[in-house]
Amino acid sequence: MMGASGAVFGLIGVRQAADYRKRRRSGRPLQPLSMAILGLVAANIALFVIFSGGLAWEAHLGGWLAGWLAGQSFARH
């Protein structure tokens, strides 16, 4: 698949990883982050159905996972 959506999901993953680490360190609840992640999953499922399977969910998932892992490694102090 071609497109920038995998990279966009990677950036979202980096941001969410940073948010996760900040919330864990400060003792703030993780529920808003969990809801945001579930929202991304729900949006991907809905678009997959709407486009009759023409959505590159693998690119989105792979981009998000790569971003999350990169965000976790970059945020270490």
N, C-alpha and C positions, 0 to 999 in steps of 0.2 A: 504494500500500500504506500501511497505517496501523500504527502501533506504535512502540515505543521502541527496537527492536533496532538500527535505523540509528544512533540517538544513542549507544547503548551501544558499538557498533563504532567510532564516532567517538572516544569516550573511550579505547577500547583503542588506537586509532591514535595519539592524543596521547601516551599512555604509552609506546608502542613507539618513537615518534620520539624522545622524550627519552632512552630507554634506548639507542637507536642512537647518538645524539650523545655520550652519556657513554662508551660503549664505544669509539667512534672516538677520542675525545680521550685516553683512558687507555691505548689500545693493547690493550684486552681483546678476546678473540675475539667475532665476531658470530654464531657458530653457534647459541648459545641463542636469540637473537632470530629468526634465520632459521627455526629449528625451531618457534618459537611461531607465526610467521606461517603456515608450512606447516600447522600444526595447525589454525589457524582456517580455512584453505582446505579442508582435509580434512573438518572438521566440517560446513562449509557444504555440501560436495558430498554427504556422507552424509545430512544432513537433507533436502536437496533430493530425493534418491532415496527416502528413507523417506516423505516427505510427498507423493510423486508430483508434484513440481513446484510444490507449494503454499508454497514458501519464497521470501521476498522477497530473493533474493541480491543483486539490484541495490541495494537499500537498504543492505544490509550492506557491499557493496563501496564504494558511494558514501560512506557514513558513515566507513568506515575511511580511505579516501583523503582525505577532507576533514579528518579528525582528524590524519592523518600530515602533511599539508601545513601545517595550523595549528600542530602541534607543532614542525615544522621552523622556521616563522617566529617562533614565540614563544621558541624556545630560542636564537636568535641573540644574541650578546653583542658 
